[in-house]
Amino acid sequence: MTEALQFFLISWLDLKLLGLVALGTFAGIYVGAIPGLSVTMAVSILISFTFAWDVYPALCLMVGIYMGGVYGGSRTAILLNIPGAPSAIATALDGYPLAQKGQAGEAIGLSTVMSFVGGFIGIGVLAVAAPFVSEFALTFQPRDYMLLAILGILLVGSLSGESLLKGVFAGALGLLIGAVGLDPLTAEERFTFGMVELWGGISFIAVMIGLFGVSEALTQLHHIDKAAVKQTIGRIVPSWRAVGKYLPLSLQTSSIGVIIGALPGTGGDIAALMAYDHAKRVTKKPEVPFGEGAAEGLVAPETANNAAVGGAFIPMLTLGIPGDAVTAIIIGAMFIHGLNPGPMLMIEQPQMFWFITGALVLANIFMLIFGLTGIRLFTKIVEMPRAVLIPLILLLSIVGAYAVNNSITDVYWMLLFGAFGYLLKTYGYQVGPVILGVILSRLIDENWRRAIISEQEDLGRLFMGIFTSPLSLVLFGAVVFIFISQTPLWTGLRARFGTARARGDGV
Amino acid sequence: MKTLFTGALAALAFTAAPALAEYPEKEIQGIIQWGAGGSTDTVMRAVTPHAEEMLGGKVVMQNMTGGVGAIAVKFASAQDADGYTLLMGAENPLLYKVMGLGDIDYSSFVPVNVIARGVPILVANNDAPFDTLEEMVAYIQENPNEVKFGSTGPGGLPSVVTAMLQSEIELTVTAVPYDGDGPALTALQGGAIDVMPAVLGASIEAIKAGRIKPLALIDTQANEALPDVPPITEAYPAFETYLPWGPFFGVFVKEGTPDDVVAKLSEAYAAGVENADFQQLMDDRGFQVMNISGDEAQEFLDKWQSVTSWLVYDAGIAKASPEEFDIPRPE
């Protein structure tokens, strides 16, 4: 135990390592805040950059960037309605309305503290229950991923705003966009019209930047002469009472974050959206309705996406299986530095596990410090005149879209989806479900096919499988319950028999 | 920002040095065919810094993924044949023609160095009702279609190994496709699939930890990394005609690149591969270092293409006959 503590504290006691974690976290916050500059990209550039370094300093920098970057995405989501990263999409839903009311400072303060809480819960689970959680994550079969993706698709109900029908249309469109490109399982061309440029599919980041960034800039042109919202910066750090009040919710949403983060193939973006939906479901009486600036709508995604960071390290450190794209790159970096990440790492090199855990805690603390100190300056962004702000948004969007793959095609896609997003918004369609569809498209497509191929293309066997596995049964029950709860049938049943009876029907 | 900087630097180099200056007079672009963190990426990012020392220039590496690697190949072949664009790839392009994934393969390139080769291995879930290759064959023949083999899509390593097995043994299995060998090996540990033809390097840590069990090496001899695992030829000598076979990593430049540039690059990469740290990395990951260039590399590529194209064609997963592209049937 003392040995573990010793390894845990390596990065705390060495001034150089401490400085690198701080630097990484600081850089991560700004990388994360700019749409298109992603953590994945930053970490892969760092691999070449830190090649000649020792393994500890290299990891310190990467861990810092990862933690800071996941949090940084919320900045622009709150201030400009442009998520800096996919995992901040849900943050914009209630964060931006708060900024519009002049409460950007409070919103950022709350999101920072809650990211810190979520981050800690994620790391805590990593430290005490890593082997258990990774074994649990391994038990997910293709059919379970399929059910999880269907559960995700049902979030359309939470994201569609005034009209469910329009939301369903937008979600279906997203699924279609996600299907473009070479079929991931058979390499057949799908909706490519013979163009090689479309083989790789339409970049999801380009779609996101267009739908959120450019369409927002275009929408703002309507009131270009309106004075900017004056921000009142009062209390930035939320009171203990407020943190205490959201603690039960943040425990639940952090658990969602850890599990979704630990599952190979799903990451912070899906976790944050699911957590948002969960918050909407369990919060009976929000002080402010969801979508208009509910604090719960900010707490849920922010705790979940930072908890997913710790989650993603769980299968990576215990089994050598990456929990998401960033941990996949960190595994590559560890190989280059002469380590062999795999199930033996914990046994042969226990110091690595505790070292990374220690660096994560440190990064989480720095995230809180840097997050809370820059707020006054940041909120000035929203007070800028629109004639300056709108060109700036467009510029950032173009740079971001280009930077993802160094591809000018992505910039065209981004602009096209920007114009398209403007039309969607004008006619009352939400852009959230489109992005949801794109994110889940591959997950649902691949796993449905894997599941049915595994059962020799026999539906009966597939359902047998679902009903004989406790995990699948729970997920299936959740799908049915959430689906029914969104139909008029549910309201009718509730009126007649009460909640309990209807839940029984659902399962 | 980085691109801007590179551009400025390139412009500077261009104006400062006359056309006759010695190669490399500006930054070299390295196009990695697969994503960050994968085997190809790891190998290239590990060997290139050592090669740079010898080369006296900088190689800026970039991942260009998509289209089973075809997008990177297409991009590299569209650049000038001046040695300033390196294609860092794996074996896949040699199958593009027969798989209908485009008409550009390594025949439009010159090999700078074929760095290393992976050894395929058959691994199984610990709960699978067989412990050796013979037991597996017997079980599958008694229970056709019940055993699930992991796959990475037509033309991927698992599909070729499965085709190779099926060319000599009667095996009816269900192939479940995954995004790559990483996700498939994860699924193997979780029991979603029963058997996976994988690369030794990708599965070795899980084997050593006892999380999955090895059945046989798809090679002619045992491997130092796992001395107890029998080569397939021990039980089925007929496979000798196909072996040694395996995925590989190589650095290529476009055909038509000046000979002295190719020679200089080959020399640099040969020295890079010799580096002790890199050799250690290859050993740890279970790769066989090849370090060949010139005619030797070309011969290796031709044999690989001939054996594999005909295997996938005979197995019925190819879209076009190798004959159409003048790929001879192996003797």
Boltz contact constraints between the chains, C-beta under 6 A:
constraints:
  - contact:
      token1: [A, 44]
      token2: [B, 36]
      max_distance: 6.0
  - contact:
      token1: [A, 47]
      token2: [B, 45]
      max_distance: 6.0
  - contact:
      token1: [A, 51]
      token2: [B, 49]
      max_distance: 6.0
  - contact:
      token1: [A, 138]
      token2: [B, 189]
      max_distance: 6.0
  - contact:
      token1: [A, 138]
      token2: [B, 190]
      max_distance: 6.0
  - contact:
      token1: [A, 139]
      token2: [B, 190]
      max_distance: 6.0
  - contact:
      token1: [A, 141]
      token2: [B, 192]
      max_distance: 6.0
  - contact:
      token1: [A, 142]
      token2: [B, 192]
      max_distance: 6.0
  - contact:
      token1: [A, 182]
      token2: [B, 67]
      max_distance: 6.0
  - contact:
      token1: [A, 185]
      token2: [B, 153]
      max_distance: 6.0
  - contact:
      token1: [A, 185]
      token2: [B, 177]
      max_distance: 6.0
  - contact:
      token1: [A, 186]
      token2: [B, 153]
      max_distance: 6.0
  - contact:
      token1: [A, 187]
      token2: [B, 68]
      max_distance: 6.0
  - contact:
      token1: [A, 187]
      token2: [B, 153]
      max_distance: 6.0
  - contact:
      token1: [A, 199]
      token2: [B, 66]
      max_distance: 6.0
  - contact:
      token1: [A, 199]
      token2: [B, 67]
      max_distance: 6.0
  - contact:
      token1: [A, 200]
      token2: [B, 66]
      max_distance: 6.0
  - contact:
      token1: [A, 200]
      token2: [B, 67]
      max_distance: 6.0
  - contact:
      token1: [A, 200]
      token2: [B, 71]
      max_distance: 6.0
  - contact:
      token1: [A, 264]
      token2: [B, 186]
      max_distance: 6.0
  - contact:
      token1: [A, 320]
      token2: [B, 205]
      max_distance: 6.0
  - contact:
      token1: [A, 321]
      token2: [B, 186]
      max_distance: 6.0
  - contact:
      token1: [A, 328]
      token2: [B, 37]
      max_distance: 6.0
  - contact:
      token1: [A, 329]
      token2: [B, 36]
      max_distance: 6.0
  - contact:
      token1: [A, 329]
      token2: [B, 37]
      max_distance: 6.0
  - contact:
      token1: [A, 331]
      token2: [B, 37]
      max_distance: 6.0
  - contact:
      token1: [A, 332]
      token2: [B, 37]
      max_distance: 6.0
  - contact:
      token1: [A, 332]
      token2: [B, 41]
      max_distance: 6.0
  - contact:
      token1: [A, 332]
      token2: [B, 42]
      max_distance: 6.0
  - contact:
      token1: [A, 335]
      token2: [B, 42]
      max_distance: 6.0
  - contact:
      token1: [A, 336]
      token2: [B, 46]
      max_distance: 6.0
  - contact:
      token1: [A, 340]
      token2: [B, 205]
      max_distance: 6.0
  - contact:
      token1: [A, 340]
      token2: [B, 284]
      max_distance: 6.0
  - contact:
      token1: [A, 342]
      token2: [B, 205]
      max_distance: 6.0
  - contact:
      token1: [A, 343]
      token2: [B, 206]
      max_distance: 6.0
  - contact:
      token1: [A, 343]
      token2: [B, 209]
      max_distance: 6.0
  - contact:
      token1: [A, 343]
      token2: [B, 211]
      max_distance: 6.0
  - contact:
      token1: [A, 344]
      token2: [B, 205]
      max_distance: 6.0
  - contact:
      token1: [A, 344]
      token2: [B, 208]
      max_distance: 6.0
  - contact:
      token1: [A, 344]
      token2: [B, 209]
      max_distance: 6.0
  - contact:
      token1: [A, 450]
      token2: [B, 176]
      max_distance: 6.0
  - contact:
      token1: [A, 453]
      token2: [B, 176]
      max_distance: 6.0
  - contact:
      token1: [A, 454]
      token2: [B, 148]
      max_distance: 6.0
  - contact:
      token1: [A, 454]
      token2: [B, 176]
      max_distance: 6.0
  - contact:
      token1: [A, 456]
      token2: [B, 145]
      max_distance: 6.0
